Amino acid sequence: MSAVAKWWSRAAAAVTGVVLTLVVPVHAWAAGNGVADVAAEAAKYRRRGGFGVFGFLGGLCCLLVVGGIVLIVLLIVRGRRRRS
């Protein structure tokens, strides 16, 4: 295993640990605090009037993120083909 692969696996494990350390307690707090009920009511009674500017910007942001991920995967795959 190369040094880069070792470093990458250790960094991924560290990031996963940090995310789980933060997400699990916050989820438990939200589940027991009534926040889930407030979110359900907000989703049920929100306005149904069109897509809106924020919906457009959210969709654009999502497309940019997906496009970036696809670009990164393509660059990694092309880099591996050149080495072989």
NUKOLRO-845048 format. One record per residue: x, y, z of N, C-alpha, C, O in turn. Coordinates in steps of 0.05 Angstrom, whole numbers. Each point is the difference from the previous one (the first is absolute). Example, Ala and Ser with C-alpha at 12.3 -4.5 7.8 and 13.67 -1.06 7.14 Angstrom:
BEGIN
264/-114/156/-18/24/0/18/24/0/21/0/13
-28/21/-27/16/24/1/-15/22/14/10/22/4
END
This chain:
BEGIN
17/-24/0/-17/24/0/18/25/0/18/2/16
-24/16/-34/17/24/-2/-5/19/24/-19/-3/15
37/21/-13/-2/20/22/-25/17/-4/-13/8/20
6/-1/-44/-23/17/-6/-26/-15/8/-18/11/12
17/-37/-19/-24/-16/7/-3/-3/30/-22/1/10
44/-5/4/-1/-1/29/-9/26/12/-17/0/18
28/22/-28/-8/26/10/-30/5/-5/-14/10/17
5/-17/-41/-27/5/-8/-19/-17/17/-21/11/9
27/-36/-4/-17/-17/17/-1/11/29/-21/-1/12
43/10/-2/0/11/27/-16/25/2/-14/5/19
17/13/-39/-15/25/0/-30/-6/-3/-16/13/14
9/-32/-30/-29/-7/-3/-11/-11/26/-22/6/8
38/-23/6/-9/-10/25/-3/22/21/-19/0/16
37/19/-16/-2/22/19/-24/17/-5/-14/8/18
9/-1/-44/-23/16/-7/-26/-14/7/-19/12/10
18/-38/-15/-24/-16/7/-5/1/30/-22/3/9
43/-7/6/-2/1/29/-10/27/10/-17/1/18
27/20/-29/-8/27/9/-30/5/-8/-15/11/16
8/-19/-40/-28/4/-8/-19/-16/18/-21/10/8
28/-35/-3/-18/-16/18/0/11/28/-21/-2/13
43/12/-4/1/12/27/-19/24/2/-12/4/21
9/11/-42/-17/23/0/-29/-6/-7/-18/11/12
14/-29/-31/-27/-5/-10/-17/-17/19/-24/7/4
35/-27/8/-16/-18/17/-12/15/24/-24/-3/5
39/19/11/-13/14/22/-20/21/-9/-21/4/13
26/10/-35/-18/20/-10/-26/-14/-9/-22/11/5
24/-34/-18/-24/-14/-8/-16/-9/25/-25/1/0
38/-11/20/-14/-9/24/-13/23/14/-23/-2/10
36/25/-9/-12/24/12/-25/9/-16/-20/6/12
23/-6/-38/-23/9/-16/-23/-19/2/-23/9/-1
28/-35/3/-22/-19/1/-15/2/27/-24/-5/1
38/12/20/-12/1/26/-10/28/8/-11/3/22
16/17/-39/-6/27/8/-25/12/-14/-7/23/5
-6/-39/-22/-23/10/-14/6/15/-25/-18/10/-13
43/-9/5/8/14/-24/-11/-15/-25/-7/13/-19
5/-39/21/-10/-16/-23/-29/7/-5/-9/2/-23
-7/3/44/-28/7/-3/-3/28/-13/-17/4/-17
35/14/24/-1/27/-11/7/-2/-30/-12/14/-17
32/-30/10/8/-3/-28/-22/-13/-16/-5/8/-23
-9/-27/34/-22/-13/-14/-23/19/-5/-12/1/-21
6/16/41/-21/20/-3/7/21/-21/-16/8/-16
42/0/16/9/20/-19/-2/-11/-29/-7/14/-18
14/-40/15/-1/-12/-26/-29/-3/-9/-6/2/-24
-12/-8/43/-28/-5/-8/-13/26/-8/-16/0/-19
22/22/33/-15/25/-5/16/20/-16/-8/24/-1
29/-32/-13/15/20/-15/-16/7/-25/-17/-14/-10
24/37/-1/-13/10/-24/5/-18/-24/22/-11/-3
-42/7/-13/3/-16/-24/1/17/-25/-7/-10/-22
16/34/24/-1/19/-23/25/0/-17/15/20/1
-10/-40/-16/22/1/-20/27/-8/11/3/-8/23
16/9/-41/27/-10/6/17/22/15/14/-7/19
-16/32/-27/13/22/14/29/2/-7/12/-17/-13
0/40/23/28/5/-5/18/-19/15/20/-9/-10
-28/4/36/17/-17/16/0/-29/-10/20/-14/2
-43/6/-13/-1/-27/-12/18/-2/-24/13/-20/-5
-12/41/-11/18/1/-24/29/0/9/16/-15/-11
-9/31/31/28/1/9/8/-26/13/23/-9/-3
-42/-3/17/6/-26/12/5/-21/-21/18/-17/3
-35/17/-24/4/-20/-21/26/5/-15/14/-19/-8
-7/45/3/25/6/-13/24/-8/17/19/-11/-11
-20/15/37/21/-8/17/3/-31/0/22/-10/-1
-44/-4/1/0/-29/0/13/-10/-26/16/-18/0
-23/30/-23/12/-7/-25/30/5/-1/15/-16/-11
-6/38/23/28/6/1/15/-20/17/22/-8/-8
-33/0/30/13/-19/18/2/-27/-15/21/-13/1
-43/4/-13/0/-26/-14/20/1/-23/15/-19/-5
-15/42/-10/19/3/-22/29/-1/10/17/-12/-13
-11/25/35/27/-1/12/8/-28/8/23/-8/-5
-41/-7/16/6/-28/8/6/-17/-25/19/-15/0
-36/18/-20/5/-15/-25/26/8/-12/15/-18/-10
-8/44/10/26/8/-11/23/-12/15/20/-9/-12
-21/9/38/21/-12/16/3/-29/-5/23/-10/-3
-45/-5/1/1/-28/-6/13/-5/-28/16/-18/-3
-24/34/-16/11/-3/-27/30/5/0/15/-14/-14
-6/34/28/28/6/1/16/-22/14/22/-6/-9
-33/-6/29/13/-22/14/2/-24/-18/21/-13/-2
-43/7/-12/0/-23/-18/20/4/-23/14/-19/-7
-13/43/-5/18/5/-22/29/-1/10/18/-9/-14
-13/18/39/27/-1/11/10/-29/4/23/-6/-4
-41/-11/11/7/-29/4/6/-13/-26/17/-18/-2
-31/25/-19/4/-12/-26/28/7/-11/13/-16/-13
-4/40/18/26/9/-11/23/-15/13/20/-6/-13
-23/0/39/22/-14/14/3/-29/-9/22/-10/-1
-44/-3/-6/1/-28/-7/14/-5/-27/3/-23/-8
END
